Amino acid sequence: MEFSEAVRRRRMVRSYTHEPVDGEVVQRIVTTARRAPSAGFSQGQRFVVVTEPATRRAIADLADEPRYVAQGFAPWISVAPVHVVVCTAEDAYHRRYREPDKLQDDGTEIDWPIPYWHTDAGASIMLLLLAAVDEGLGAGFLGVHRLQGMRDLLGIPAEVSPIGIVTIGHPAPEQPMGSAARGWQDLDDVVHWERW
């Protein structure tokens, strides 16, 4: 598939069939995601791939799927056959920027005015979404704000932070949601040339 077609087809899928996703396909998707850029090639992105149904249901509970279903929507988090929990290891960035080629002139690490570990996790998320489309699948992103629950459930070490989850599977027909009807903003409202 051409890149531009994958970008056009990408959307946040919130409805999946129960059809499983082949393990080799999942391997290709996460291999693509690990190619995302990282500051100083720190490579602090981490992934937990979850396919076990009981664990996916537990993740769905942590993400308040029952509340979503109570609003009249079909369950989608627990139904998605693959969850990729995207995490970041902030310390990987600090270690990298304490190496001689990254130290400032005074011998110290940079001040990190922006937490680029989150930026890099976002790049990984986008690659997961696009790689799923490239494989003929659907994918969606969700945040889980019960971070300690995610850590406990998946055995994520304290020095690694879960950022969110990309669900992957074969898309099913969806119920229309308010967000989908919004449409794209005008380009001139989003893009400024040379100056704001």
Backbone as CSV, one residue per row, in Angstrom:
resi,resn,N_x,N_y,N_z,CA_x,CA_y,CA_z,C_x,C_y,C_z
1,MET,0.850,-1.171,0.000,0.000,0.000,0.000,0.899,1.238,0.000
2,GLU,0.518,2.219,-0.777,1.254,3.483,-0.797,1.035,4.223,0.528
3,PHE,2.057,4.958,0.969,1.978,5.689,2.230,0.774,6.624,2.259
4,SER,0.567,7.387,1.181,-0.539,8.354,1.169,-1.886,7.651,1.320
5,GLU,-2.003,6.442,0.773,-3.256,5.696,0.918,-3.432,5.228,2.361
6,ALA,-2.361,4.772,2.989,-2.441,4.349,4.390,-2.861,5.521,5.274
7,VAL,-2.321,6.703,5.007,-2.685,7.890,5.788,-4.161,8.221,5.579
8,ARG,-4.632,8.168,4.338,-6.045,8.475,4.058,-6.983,7.456,4.714
9,ARG,-6.579,6.206,4.756,-7.434,5.157,5.327,-7.412,5.124,6.855
10,ARG,-6.370,5.702,7.446,-6.238,5.635,8.894,-7.372,6.382,9.586
11,ARG,-7.983,5.705,10.525,-9.018,6.304,11.361,-9.012,5.567,12.688
12,MET,-9.610,6.142,13.678,-9.656,5.483,14.977,-10.802,4.479,14.983
13,VAL,-10.455,3.220,14.943,-11.446,2.144,14.899,-11.936,1.863,16.313
14,ARG,-13.241,1.790,16.450,-13.872,1.525,17.749,-14.823,0.337,17.680
15,SER,-14.618,-0.518,16.675,-15.454,-1.709,16.542,-14.676,-2.771,15.772
16,TYR,-14.543,-3.938,16.378,-13.762,-5.020,15.781,-14.581,-6.297,15.706
17,THR,-14.228,-7.151,14.738,-14.780,-8.500,14.712,-14.003,-9.336,15.728
18,HIS,-14.446,-10.551,15.938,-13.750,-11.456,16.860,-12.640,-12.234,16.165
19,GLU,-12.426,-11.974,14.889,-11.405,-12.694,14.133,-10.015,-12.380,14.688
20,PRO,-9.215,-13.411,14.965,-7.865,-13.147,15.492,-6.947,-12.545,14.431
21,VAL,-5.858,-11.976,14.894,-4.827,-11.425,14.016,-3.629,-12.358,14.084
22,ASP,-3.125,-12.749,12.934,-1.989,-13.653,12.862,-0.787,-13.076,13.612
23,GLY,-0.096,-13.909,14.369,1.043,-13.475,15.163,2.161,-12.858,14.337
24,GLU,2.373,-13.364,13.129,3.421,-12.790,12.275,3.064,-11.371,11.847
25,VAL,1.785,-11.110,11.660,1.336,-9.758,11.311,1.590,-8.817,12.484
26,VAL,1.255,-9.268,13.680,1.502,-8.450,14.878,2.994,-8.174,15.015
27,GLN,3.805,-9.178,14.763,5.264,-9.002,14.839,5.734,-7.934,13.849
28,ARG,5.195,-7.957,12.633,5.575,-6.940,11.645,5.152,-5.542,12.095
29,ILE,3.967,-5.438,12.678,3.459,-4.139,13.121,4.348,-3.563,14.217
30,VAL,4.673,-4.356,15.231,5.500,-3.810,16.322,6.943,-3.591,15.870
31,THR,7.407,-4.381,14.911,8.747,-4.149,14.365,8.790,-2.803,13.647
32,THR,7.718,-2.480,12.943,7.630,-1.167,12.299,7.621,-0.061,13.348
33,ALA,6.854,-0.234,14.410,6.733,0.807,15.441,8.054,1.078,16.132
34,ARG,8.887,0.092,16.258,10.161,0.331,16.941,11.117,1.138,16.080
35,ARG,10.754,1.381,14.821,11.553,2.217,13.928,11.244,3.707,14.101
36,ALA,10.353,4.036,15.023,10.015,5.443,15.261,11.252,6.197,15.725
37,PRO,11.318,7.489,15.424,12.460,8.277,15.877,12.473,8.402,17.395
38,SER,13.658,8.643,17.925,13.781,8.944,19.350,14.926,9.929,19.522
39,ALA,14.765,10.826,20.467,15.767,11.873,20.714,17.124,11.234,20.980
40,GLY,18.108,11.647,20.206,19.453,11.116,20.386,19.554,9.628,20.155
41,PHE,18.572,9.062,19.485,18.477,7.610,19.282,18.521,6.893,20.636
42,SER,17.802,7.482,21.595,17.724,6.929,22.945,16.969,5.608,22.977
43,GLN,16.022,5.458,22.079,15.216,4.240,21.955,14.531,3.869,23.272
44,GLY,13.857,4.852,23.852,13.192,4.624,25.128,11.771,4.097,25.018
45,GLN,11.280,3.867,23.799,9.938,3.339,23.649,9.928,1.845,24.019
46,ARG,8.862,1.435,24.690,8.679,0.034,25.072,7.249,-0.353,24.730
47,PHE,7.037,-1.632,24.452,5.713,-2.119,24.060,5.387,-3.400,24.828
48,VAL,4.138,-3.500,25.266,3.625,-4.745,25.825,2.495,-5.181,24.905
49,VAL,2.668,-6.309,24.222,1.653,-6.829,23.304,0.781,-7.804,24.080
50,VAL,-0.517,-7.547,24.088,-1.456,-8.369,24.851,-2.476,-8.973,23.889
51,THR,-2.566,-10.298,23.887,-3.564,-10.983,23.066,-4.456,-11.897,23.910
52,GLU,-4.086,-12.166,25.135,-4.830,-13.078,26.002,-6.173,-12.435,26.370
53,PRO,-7.292,-13.124,26.106,-8.616,-12.506,26.323,-8.865,-11.981,27.738
54,ALA,-8.492,-12.724,28.757,-8.770,-12.266,30.125,-7.997,-10.978,30.438
55,THR,-6.775,-10.878,29.954,-5.990,-9.664,30.192,-6.577,-8.498,29.413
56,ARG,-7.034,-8.754,28.187,-7.670,-7.682,27.414,-8.932,-7.188,28.109
57,ARG,-9.701,-8.111,28.699,-10.900,-7.691,29.442,-10.521,-6.856,30.664
58,ALA,-9.444,-7.238,31.336,-8.991,-6.474,32.503,-8.530,-5.073,32.083
59,ILE,-7.864,-4.983,30.937,-7.465,-3.670,30.413,-8.711,-2.843,30.095
60,ALA,-9.702,-3.481,29.481,-10.947,-2.776,29.158,-11.621,-2.249,30.423
61,ASP,-11.594,-3.018,31.499,-12.160,-2.544,32.766,-11.380,-1.345,33.297
62,LEU,-10.048,-1.405,33.207,-9.228,-0.265,33.641,-9.505,0.988,32.808
63,ALA,-9.919,0.776,31.557,-10.214,1.891,30.651,-11.685,2.303,30.705
64,ASP,-12.426,1.786,31.665,-13.841,2.127,31.861,-14.733,1.735,30.693
65,GLU,-14.429,0.615,30.045,-15.292,0.162,28.961,-16.742,-0.063,29.418
66,PRO,-16.988,-0.566,30.626,-18.389,-0.732,31.043,-19.196,0.572,30.986
67,ARG,-18.560,1.702,31.311,-19.248,2.999,31.230,-19.594,3.334,29.781
68,TYR,-18.667,3.049,28.888,-18.860,3.263,27.452,-20.034,2.405,26.948
69,VAL,-20.057,1.149,27.361,-21.130,0.239,26.942,-22.471,0.693,27.513
70,ALA,-22.475,1.210,28.743,-23.703,1.705,29.369,-24.303,2.881,28.606
71,GLN,-23.468,3.580,27.813,-23.957,4.689,26.991,-24.539,4.200,25.672
72,GLY,-24.595,2.883,25.476,-25.218,2.327,24.284,-24.263,1.888,23.192
73,PHE,-22.971,1.956,23.455,-21.995,1.534,22.453,-21.587,0.086,22.694
74,ALA,-21.197,-0.577,21.617,-20.718,-1.952,21.734,-19.322,-1.950,22.362
75,PRO,-18.985,-3.008,23.093,-17.624,-3.074,23.625,-16.620,-3.185,22.483
76,TRP,-15.530,-2.475,22.574,-14.526,-2.558,21.523,-13.131,-2.823,22.076
77,ILE,-12.858,-2.351,23.270,-11.530,-2.563,23.833,-11.334,-4.050,24.120
78,SER,-12.284,-4.649,24.798,-12.165,-6.064,25.142,-12.263,-6.967,23.911
79,VAL,-12.935,-6.492,22.863,-13.118,-7.305,21.648,-11.891,-7.270,20.750
80,ALA,-11.171,-6.150,20.721,-9.983,-6.039,19.866,-9.020,-7.174,20.208
81,PRO,-8.613,-7.969,19.223,-7.788,-9.142,19.518,-6.350,-8.831,19.908
82,VAL,-5.914,-7.613,19.667,-4.540,-7.234,20.014,-4.550,-5.872,20.689
83,HIS,-3.861,-5.795,21.801,-3.589,-4.524,22.468,-2.083,-4.344,22.470
84,VAL,-1.624,-3.175,22.060,-0.215,-2.839,22.207,-0.157,-1.674,23.188
85,VAL,0.343,-1.964,24.371,0.487,-0.934,25.394,1.818,-0.239,25.126
86,VAL,1.728,1.034,24.785,2.920,1.825,24.455,3.416,2.479,25.741
87,CYS,4.700,2.285,25.995,5.315,2.806,27.209,6.571,3.590,26.842
88,THR,7.064,4.326,27.804,8.323,5.023,27.607,9.187,4.870,28.850
89,ALA,10.476,4.768,28.609,11.450,4.654,29.692,12.256,5.950,29.716
90,GLU,11.809,6.897,30.522,12.447,8.214,30.576,13.940,8.116,30.868
91,ASP,14.319,7.199,31.723,15.725,7.106,32.092,16.631,6.776,30.907
92,ALA,16.095,6.112,29.882,16.896,5.828,28.677,17.383,7.143,28.049
93,TYR,16.558,8.171,28.130,16.923,9.473,27.577,17.997,10.148,28.428
94,HIS,17.824,10.069,29.742,18.818,10.667,30.623,20.164,9.953,30.471
95,ARG,20.151,8.636,30.399,21.408,7.897,30.204,22.086,8.311,28.902
96,ARG,21.284,8.405,27.829,21.865,8.757,26.525,22.458,10.162,26.544
97,TYR,21.762,11.090,27.181,22.222,12.478,27.181,23.260,12.765,28.268
98,ARG,23.700,11.730,28.949,24.859,11.837,29.841,26.107,11.245,29.178
99,GLU,25.942,10.746,27.959,27.090,10.222,27.222,27.891,11.387,26.642
100,PRO,29.183,11.201,26.432,30.065,12.311,26.035,29.599,13.105,24.819
101,ASP,29.059,12.445,23.802,28.669,13.183,22.593,27.403,14.007,22.765
102,LYS,26.687,13.838,23.881,25.448,14.585,24.108,25.552,15.600,25.247
103,LEU,26.665,15.598,25.970,26.803,16.542,27.078,26.918,17.971,26.564
104,GLN,26.422,18.901,27.366,26.572,20.311,27.049,28.038,20.720,27.264
105,ASP,28.376,21.917,26.839,29.758,22.409,26.964,30.263,22.372,28.405
106,ASP,29.357,22.560,29.365,29.791,22.551,30.771,29.827,21.143,31.365
107,GLY,29.581,20.110,30.529,29.661,18.723,30.996,28.400,18.193,31.635
108,THR,27.280,18.930,31.506,26.023,18.487,32.113,25.036,18.040,31.042
109,GLU,24.036,17.320,31.514,22.928,16.896,30.655,22.047,18.102,30.329
110,ILE,21.377,18.076,29.172,20.464,19.161,28.809,19.339,19.273,29.840
111,ASP,18.640,20.402,29.838,17.582,20.661,30.812,16.249,19.996,30.470
112,TRP,16.084,19.459,29.278,14.846,18.828,28.829,13.641,19.763,28.987
113,PRO,13.581,20.836,28.207,12.427,21.739,28.302,11.130,21.066,27.839
114,ILE,11.254,20.016,27.078,10.100,19.235,26.613,10.412,17.767,26.885
115,PRO,9.462,17.006,27.431,9.724,15.582,27.673,9.638,14.788,26.360
116,TYR,10.748,14.756,25.644,10.739,14.127,24.323,10.432,12.634,24.364
117,TRP,10.504,12.012,25.519,10.106,10.608,25.624,8.620,10.464,25.312
118,HIS,7.819,11.475,25.621,6.397,11.424,25.264,6.211,11.662,23.762
119,THR,6.981,12.587,23.212,6.930,12.845,21.770,7.267,11.586,21.003
120,ASP,8.312,10.907,21.423,8.742,9.688,20.726,7.724,8.571,20.875
121,ALA,7.079,8.489,22.040,6.008,7.496,22.208,4.872,7.793,21.228
122,GLY,4.561,9.085,21.036,3.535,9.464,20.060,3.908,9.057,18.649
123,ALA,5.187,9.188,18.300,5.641,8.747,16.976,5.457,7.242,16.838
124,SER,5.740,6.497,17.890,5.533,5.044,17.860,4.060,4.697,17.700
125,ILE,3.215,5.456,18.387,1.767,5.225,18.286,1.309,5.419,16.843
126,MET,1.758,6.493,16.208,1.347,6.731,14.826,1.839,5.617,13.906
127,LEU,3.053,5.146,14.123,3.541,4.047,13.283,2.729,2.776,13.510
128,LEU,2.329,2.507,14.744,1.457,1.350,14.997,0.146,1.486,14.232
129,LEU,-0.460,2.678,14.296,-1.734,2.902,13.609,-1.590,2.716,12.100
130,LEU,-0.533,3.290,11.528,-0.328,3.191,10.079,0.087,1.786,9.651
131,ALA,0.906,1.120,10.453,1.323,-0.245,10.114,0.130,-1.190,10.133
132,ALA,-0.802,-0.975,11.059,-2.009,-1.809,11.086,-2.814,-1.625,9.805
133,VAL,-2.983,-0.378,9.369,-3.707,-0.100,8.126,-2.993,-0.764,6.949
134,ASP,-1.668,-0.654,6.928,-0.879,-1.249,5.857,-1.071,-2.764,5.785
135,GLU,-1.385,-3.382,6.914,-1.634,-4.827,6.968,-3.098,-5.170,6.700
136,GLY,-3.899,-4.149,6.349,-5.314,-4.406,6.073,-6.174,-4.492,7.315
137,LEU,-5.680,-3.976,8.431,-6.399,-4.046,9.696,-6.859,-2.660,10.117
138,GLY,-7.576,-2.615,11.211,-7.967,-1.358,11.817,-7.262,-1.201,13.145
139,ALA,-7.162,0.033,13.614,-6.517,0.295,14.896,-7.101,1.557,15.506
140,GLY,-7.035,1.634,16.803,-7.487,2.813,17.519,-6.600,3.040,18.721
141,PHE,-6.619,4.257,19.228,-5.805,4.604,20.400,-6.711,4.971,21.555
142,LEU,-6.308,4.592,22.744,-7.016,5.031,23.940,-6.022,5.260,25.060
143,GLY,-6.354,6.186,25.901,-5.554,6.424,27.094,-6.176,5.684,28.263
144,VAL,-5.338,5.181,29.120,-5.799,4.550,30.355,-5.185,5.353,31.482
145,HIS,-6.023,5.937,32.310,-5.530,6.851,33.327,-5.297,6.173,34.671
146,ARG,-5.622,4.902,34.747,-5.316,4.128,35.958,-3.944,3.481,35.757
147,LEU,-2.928,4.313,35.783,-1.591,3.860,35.424,-1.057,2.790,36.366
148,GLN,-1.304,2.942,37.659,-0.802,1.923,38.581,-1.497,0.594,38.335
149,GLY,-2.783,0.635,38.000,-3.493,-0.598,37.666,-2.886,-1.286,36.451
150,MET,-2.516,-0.497,35.434,-1.860,-1.063,34.249,-0.510,-1.657,34.611
151,ARG,0.246,-0.936,35.430,1.556,-1.456,35.867,1.393,-2.804,36.569
152,ASP,0.447,-2.848,37.507,0.240,-4.066,38.281,-0.231,-5.220,37.394
153,LEU,-1.186,-4.937,36.525,-1.746,-5.975,35.658,-0.691,-6.577,34.740
154,LEU,0.152,-5.739,34.169,1.089,-6.195,33.146,2.525,-6.348,33.645
155,GLY,2.767,-6.095,34.915,4.111,-6.232,35.452,5.078,-5.196,34.902
156,ILE,4.574,-4.006,34.590,5.420,-2.941,34.039,6.270,-2.373,35.174
157,PRO,7.595,-2.339,34.995,8.449,-1.837,36.081,8.219,-0.357,36.364
158,ALA,8.567,0.063,37.567,8.320,1.439,38.018,9.002,2.470,37.139
159,GLU,10.140,2.137,36.553,10.878,3.114,35.739,10.336,3.235,34.312
160,VAL,9.290,2.494,33.996,8.664,2.542,32.670,7.241,3.066,32.835
161,SER,6.853,4.032,32.000,5.528,4.651,32.104,4.631,4.240,30.950
162,PRO,3.480,3.644,31.236,2.523,3.384,30.159,1.937,4.705,29.670
163,ILE,1.855,4.864,28.355,1.354,6.092,27.741,-0.078,5.901,27.247
164,GLY,-0.358,4.755,26.671,-1.677,4.477,26.135,-1.673,3.149,25.414
165,ILE,-2.786,2.833,24.794,-2.969,1.526,24.168,-3.430,1.711,22.734
166,VAL,-2.827,0.950,21.840,-3.301,0.858,20.465,-3.998,-0.498,20.336
167,THR,-5.282,-0.456,20.023,-6.029,-1.683,19.768,-5.922,-1.989,18.277
168,ILE,-5.801,-3.264,17.958,-5.626,-3.683,16.564,-6.517,-4.883,16.297
169,GLY,-7.143,-4.896,15.124,-7.962,-6.036,14.736,-8.612,-5.799,13.391
170,HIS,-9.497,-6.717,13.050,-10.269,-6.596,11.810,-11.463,-5.692,12.100
171,PRO,-11.570,-4.562,11.398,-12.653,-3.622,11.720,-14.030,-4.188,11.379
172,ALA,-14.988,-3.841,12.211,-16.389,-4.197,11.998,-17.154,-2.901,11.751
173,PRO,-18.380,-2.996,11.215,-19.178,-1.766,11.055,-19.333,-1.075,12.408
174,GLU,-19.246,0.245,12.374,-19.288,1.018,13.612,-20.568,1.815,13.745
175,GLN,-20.944,2.052,15.003,-22.009,2.999,15.290,-21.421,4.392,15.111
176,PRO,-22.161,5.301,14.485,-21.624,6.669,14.361,-21.425,7.293,15.741
177,MET,-20.342,8.019,15.878,-20.056,8.728,17.128,-19.928,10.208,16.820
178,GLY,-20.110,11.043,17.813,-20.049,12.485,17.631,-18.748,12.973,17.035
179,SER,-17.636,12.383,17.440,-16.335,12.847,16.968,-16.196,12.672,15.454
180,ALA,-16.686,11.563,14.925,-16.506,11.270,13.502,-17.240,12.275,12.617
181,ALA,-18.292,12.866,13.132,-19.085,13.800,12.330,-18.467,15.200,12.276
182,ARG,-17.424,15.444,13.037,-16.851,16.787,13.114,-16.221,17.230,11.811
183,GLY,-15.555,16.351,11.116,-14.873,16.738,9.888,-13.544,17.415,10.175
184,TRP,-12.775,17.590,9.130,-11.448,18.184,9.250,-11.542,19.704,9.305
185,GLN,-10.689,20.325,10.094,-10.593,21.772,10.129,-10.033,22.257,8.796
186,ASP,-10.329,23.492,8.444,-9.757,24.077,7.240,-8.245,24.141,7.378
187,LEU,-7.550,23.892,6.290,-6.089,23.900,6.298,-5.539,25.230,6.804
188,ASP,-6.161,26.335,6.412,-5.678,27.654,6.830,-5.827,27.886,8.333
189,ASP,-6.704,27.123,8.988,-6.842,27.239,10.439,-5.760,26.461,11.176
190,VAL,-5.110,25.555,10.472,-4.144,24.658,11.097,-2.709,24.992,10.712
191,VAL,-2.498,25.362,9.464,-1.153,25.563,8.941,-0.902,27.048,8.741
192,HIS,0.208,27.533,9.262,0.619,28.928,9.095,1.959,28.915,8.373
193,TRP,2.099,29.745,7.372,3.313,29.768,6.552,4.203,30.936,6.947
194,GLU,5.437,30.633,7.237,6.484,31.591,7.592,6.306,32.206,8.986
195,ARG,5.107,32.663,9.311,4.810,33.228,10.635,3.377,32.892,10.986
196,TRP,3.044,32.973,12.264,1.674,32.741,12.694,0.803,33.840,12.146
